[in-house]
Each structure stands twice: as C-alpha cells, then as structure tokens.
C-alpha cells in the first residue's frame, strides 16, 4: 500500500511539474500584423467617417430619449412625493 501511494505521488508530482513548465512559456511571436493596413486615401477616410456617423446618429438619439425619460421619471417622483405629503 505504501508503494502504491509513493508511485501515485511521484506521478502527480511529475504531472504538476510538466503543467507548470508548460504554462510558463510565452506564445510564439508572429511577425505579420493581425489586420491589414488601411490605405490613407480620401475615399477611405470618407467611408470611415460615414461609418462613424451611421453609428453616432442613433447613439445621439438614444441619449436624447434617455434624457427625456429621466426628466419624466423625476417629474413622476415629484408627483408621488407631493401626493404622499
């Protein structure tokens, strides 16, 4: 029984050692960039600006709606507060 426990502990120690040594290594460095470079042309800039504007406009509208809802919530809270007093 002692021999079985000894073998098991040696095996587990070896596995733990391999895991620690394997996890300590860094990933290999790649020399190629992950995304291709975008050419700096007026057409590319105008396309990029159009994409930004298409995202920005709905966000601005949602901020306005959020402000309106916040004002309505404050007004409702004031009405409830006045009614309870």
C-alpha positions, 0 to 999 in steps of 0.5 A: 500500500505504501508503494502504491501511494509513493508511485501515485505521488511521484506521478502527480508530482511529475504531472504538476511539474510538466503543467507548470513548465508548460504554462510558463512559456510565452506564445510564439511571436508572429511577425505579420500584423493581425489586420491589414493596413488601411490605405490613407486615401480620401475615399477611405477616410470618407467611408470611415467617417460615414461609418462613424456617423451611421453609428453616432446618429442613433447613439445621439438619439438614444441619449436624447430619449434617455434624457427625456425619460429621466426628466419624466421619471423625476417629474413622476417622483415629484408627483408621488412625493407631493401626493404622499405629503 
